[in-house]
Amino acid sequence: MKKLSVCILFGGISPEHEVSLRSAESVLNNIDKEKYDVFPVGITKEGQWILFGGDDYVMLPLGTWKEHPDNHPAAISPVRGQGLLTFEGDSVVRRHIDVVFPVLHGENGEDGAMQGLMQMAGIAYVGPHVAASAVSMDKTLTKLVVDHAGVPQAAWQLVRSAELENRMENTLDSLELRFRYPMFVKPAGTGSSVGVSKAADREALKQALVNAAKFDKKILVEEFIHGREIEVAVMGNGNPVASICGEIDSGADFYDYDAKYITDTSTAYIPARIPEDVQEIVREEAVKVYSAIGCQGLSRVDFFVTFEENRVVFNEINTLPGFTSISMYPKLFAASGIPYTQLIDELIRLAQEA
């Protein structure tokens, strides 16, 4: 049987570049090389595309992959039928690609930009298509869709960075009228908790807004929900299925970037420490959000479950969740009976089916 040609895209120009490298290392170590011809293509922080010529994937998170002697500059052509182009000396080599797996997080990876390139190129790819990717990446747009779907979520308010330059005090007054402290402040278009802060007073809120504005012109401010952080992995096209629920105990003030990827303070509980009937509600709401946004392939949907009443509150959706060795998405499906390598197979199949 002829092998499928699969291009694994990793890196990128977003602040989540390093997380992508770790995710790609895990995918490349777990994808079945007997089934697929694999082409690992990395994108540097400067935006250069490189076909990685090595097979020691630990070089990715170390950052040394860019210097491998067998590397070649590369690009995916938007012209249909051209596939993956590599520039080798004076020659351009064209390689047919059946499926692209964009193991990319954040800007130009999961916001619809890369998905648009694949659409133009006519290449199947893992994950939601352009519109769903764009809506999910912008948390304020996500909130509007989730409101319309009738899924409970935290109260929120949009702040634009331009407001901070001339109307900072008025903005702070408005937020203090709307919410009690603490408040969560998030850039509208980042993942992995990049730029997210928990503000306990007015000065902290001011600094949180300024910090979030470094990453996005749109800033989301949310009420604080006192509850467990619950995550659900969802997979599928027309009939999506949800994994069992997992729970994150950050071991910190909240589950920020450091708690996710740098420190060892966080603890994952699979299954989550919530009653069975509440788990079922979470799973149903996860599929509802996934379907309302129009996702396909995969997404991870995150919730809070309040300590006092076990009330289920939507937090956010991630259309290209982490695939590192410690990431919840593959761990949740492994606990649901689909091990990592089989999960990759299923995602590739869904990409071809979409």
URQUIHU-V394756 format. One record per helix or strand. SS is the DSSP state (H for helix, E for strand). FROM is the first residue (numbers start at 1). TO is the last residue. Records with the same first field share a line. If there is no record, write none. Layout:
SS=FROM-TO, FROM-TO
This chain:
E=4-11, 36-43, 49-51, 72-76, 84-88, 91-95, 99-102, 124-125, 153-153, 156-160, 183-187, 197-199, 218-223, 227-236, 241-242, 246-249, 267-270, 297-306, 312-318
H=17-30, 58-62, 64-67, 113-121, 130-137, 139-149, 161-166, 168-178, 202-213, 257-261, 276-293, 328-335, 340-353
